[in-house]
């Protein structure tokens, strides 16, 4: 049994998807369509940069989705893989939208419109320069929660429970700096992440309010394959419930570690990561080294997965 994984923010790189764009006319069509829907040359930003523009949240979310969806379509058309046989689709944060689109729950146009709005809303939820995120390494979630709750002196929040020993914290920059110093005293390593907003925490309240009606007013269908929700770490196949969880997802932590464990416990023995980078495969390895992993982000990967 296998599942598909779709990456989130942080996997982007200028030139991603270029091989697919240059070799398949239907991928060029997807890029052109995306430009029209996005009302901006997102294709040029992806293929040529500059990186600063690609890394702006309002561009990044649509860009990563476009590459993931394009690769998914190439795999559908150029290989004999039947993705309807997948047990689950799962995506990290914005990757959940890629999963939903590839599973037929929302269409290409709807996904881009939602992600454009989501990117702007999340970027603007906290004034630029006030919020951020840090990755805390080498500590388990329970222990980290204990430290966060010590005397309630740190108002920062678990944003991503990614894997054993990798947890991401969101908060206001001054509080994150204090928390980082506190961790250093305990010989716990933390790394500041190159993001400009504190995602997946209560500081995203304005983004939730901005996105709530946009999500609820969009017509979703039941997905062809169950989607693992970031909020519950469990499979969902009812469109109305999926919509409610996408609203909650903006302020709630991404429960990635639990999501992977739940899929494995339900019989999944291999994962295929579809989209730029190999971030999710690296996290899965930290969770369980016994599962099989494939990544597809270039033409050689297509050949490898076909010959597997």
N, C-alpha and C positions, 0 to 999 in steps of 0.2 A: 504494500500500500504506500502511496506517495501523496505529498501535499505540495502546493505551490506557495512560494514566499515572495512578497513584493516590498522593496526597500523604501525607506523614508528619507527625510531630510538629512543631509550629511554625506550622501552617496554621490552627489553631483560632481561632475568634472567637465570642463569645457571640451567639446569634441565627442562627448558620449553619444553613442548611437550612429556615429558618422558612417560606419561600414554598412549598416542597414539602410540608411538614407541613400547612399550612393549605389547600392546594388538592387534595390527593390522599388519599383515605381509606386506601388501602393503605400509604401512608407513615406515617400515624397508627398503623396496625396494627404496622408495623415498630418504631416508637418504643415502643409498649406492650409488644411482645414483648421488646425490648431491656431495658426496665425489669425485667421478670420474670426474665430470664436473669441480668442484672447484679446483681439483688437490691438495687437502689438506683435512685432516680429520675434516671437519666442523661439522660432527655428534658428534665427541668426544668433540669438543670445546663446543657444545651446551649442551650435556648431562653431561659432567664432569668438564667443565671449563678449566683453571681458569677464573674468571670473567674479569681480565685484558685483556685476549686474546679475550674473547667474545665481550668486549667493544671496541675493535679496529674497526674502521669504515669499514675497508676492510672485516672483518668477520661478523660484526653486520648486515649489510644490507642483505646478503645472508641468514644468520641464521634466521632472523625474517621472511623473505619471505618463507623459507622452512617450518617453523612451521605454518604459516598462510595457505599455500597451502595444507599441510598435513591435517589440521583440516577441511578445505573446502572439501577435498576428503572424509574424514570420514563422514561428514554431508551428502554429496551426496550419499554415499553408504549405510549408516546405518540408514538414516531417510527418511521420505516421503516428505521432503521439496523440492520444485522445484525452484531452484534459477534462472531459466530463467524467472520466474514471478516477480523477483525483478525489481523495477523501475529504480534503479541506483546502480552502484558499485562506491565506493569512497575510496581512500587510502591517508594517510598522508605522503607526501614526498615519500620515497621508497615504502610505502604502495600502491602508485598508480601503481607500477609495479606488486604487488601481485594482485591488482584488474584486471589489464589487462590480466594477465596469467589465472586467474580464469574465466574471461569472454571470453577466447579463442582467444584473440588478438595476444598473443605471447605464445610459448610453454615453458615448464619447463626448457629445456636446454638453450634456448635463454635468459630467465629471469635471470638465474644464471650467465651466461656469462656477460650480461649487468650489473648486480648489482656488480659482482666482479670488473669489470673495473671501474664502477661508484664509488664504495667505495674507491678504490686506488686513483683515480683521485681527488676525493673530499678531501681525507686525505692529498694528496701531493700538493694541490693547493696553500697552504700557509705554510711556514716553521713551523714545530711543535713548539709550545710555543709562537707563534706570534698572533694567532687569537683565538676567543672564542665567547660565546653567553651568554646573560643574559635574564632571564625572568622578565618582569616588571608586577607587580600585582596591581590591583585595579584602573586601568586607561583605558579610552576608546581610541580607535585608533586615532581619530581626535586630541585629546588633546596631545597624545604622539607625533604625527607628528609635532604639533606646537613647542613642546619642542626641538625636533630634529632639527628643522629648525631655532631655535633662533640664529641669527647671523652666521648661518652655521658653528658653531665652533665644532660640533661633527660629524665626518665622520664615523657614524655607521648607520645601516640600519635595518628596520623592516624585519625580516626573516619569522616569523610565526604570523599571526593574528588568534590565536587559539580560543578565546572565549571572551565575555565581561569580561574585567578585567584580561586577561592573554595574553600578547603579548611578543614575543621573539625577541631580538635585536642581530644582528651579527656585529662584527667589530674587529679591532686590540685591543689586550688586554689593552694597555696603554690608548687608547681612551675610551674603555668601562669602565675602572676604573674611569676616569674623569667624564664620563656620569653618572655613578652610584652615585658618590659623589654629582653631581648636582641634581639628583633625590632625594637623601636623604635630601638635604636642602629644598626640596619642600614636604617633608614627603611622598614620594612615594617609596614603597618597591621594591627592585630588588634582584634577587637571581642569583648567578653565576651558570651556568649549567656545568655538568661534561662532556664536549665535548672538543675535541682538535682542532677543526677547525671552522671557521665562515661560516656556511652553508647558502644557499639561499640568497646570496647577491653578489654584483659585485666583491668581493674579490675571488669568485669562477671562475673567467674568464678563468683561465688555465684549470680547470676541464671541462668547457663548450667546449673549443677547443679540449680537449682530447676525449670527448664523442660524439661530434657532428656527425662525420662520422660513428662511431660505431652504433649509434642509427639509423641514416638515411639509413645505409646499411643493417640493419636488416629487414627481411620481417615481416611486421605486417599484420594482417587481421582486418576487421571491427569487433569490439567486439559484442558478442551476446546480451549484455545489455549495454546501454550508460554508459560511464565513466565520472565522474565529474573531470575536470582538476583542479589541484592545481593552475595553472596560471590564468585561467579565472573564476573559481568557477562555471562553467556552464557545461552542458552535452556535450560530444563529442562522435560521433559514426563513424567517418571517419578515417581510419588508417593513412593516410598521414598527416592529421591535428594533430592527436595524437602524431605522431613522432616529428613534429616541436615543439609542446608544451612541450614534455619531454626534448628537448634540452634547451628550455627557462627556464624550471622548476629549473635547477641547480642554476641559479643566481636570480630567481624571488621569492618573498615571497609566502609562502603557505597560500592561502586565505581560511582557514578552516571554520572560523565563517560564512563567506558568502556562502560557499559551503553547509553547513548544513541548513542555512536559505533558500537558493534556493531550496533545496530538499523538505523541509517542505512546502514551498509556492507552490510546484508542487504536493502536495497531500500526501507526505510520512508521515506516522503516526507512524512507528516503524523502529528501526535500530537494526541490528545484527552485533556486533563487533566480527570478526573472527581473532584470533591470540593471542599472549601473552599479558597479562595485561588487564587493563580496562581504559587506559588513554583516549581513544577517547570517551568512554561512559561518563566519567567525564566531558569532554568538552561539549558534547551534552547537558548534564543536565544544564550546566551554560547558554546555549543558549536558550533552551526551555524545561521546566520541564514537559510539557504535553505529550511529545512523549514517546512511549514505548521503553525500551532498554533491549536487551539481550546480554550477552557476552558468547563466547564459547572458553574456553581454558583448559577444563578438561572434564573427562567422565561424571561427575555429570551434567555439563552444557548441555551435549548432551541430557541426559534424561529430564532435565527441559524444554529444548526448544521443545522436541518432545511432551511433555505432555501439553505444553502451548495452 
